[in-house]
């Protein structure tokens, strides 16, 4: 990662962090739907539709930032492409591990 410039590292960081935030919101919604009465140390006091509305705001911001990185002129789309490839390779490695365990 030392070969990337500071701006490129920021694009990679925002892409990876945005994806992690997306997964956190998805898990919140899935747990709220599948196990609504389970005891939790902290509970967001909103129904599922309210959580979904709040979920839309960071997803739109992430989509705008990622599309801006891909539409920028020059080589600034390369770090975003690298981050997306890293995310996709993680899923491929996970599927490979699951396949080998069977």
Buried (B, 14 or more C-beta within 10 A) or exposed (E): EEEBEEEBEEBBEBBBEBBEBBEEBEEBBEEBEEEEEEEEEEEEEEEEEEBEEEBEEBBEEBEEBBEEBEEEEEEBBBBBBBBBEEEEEEEEEEEEEEEEEE
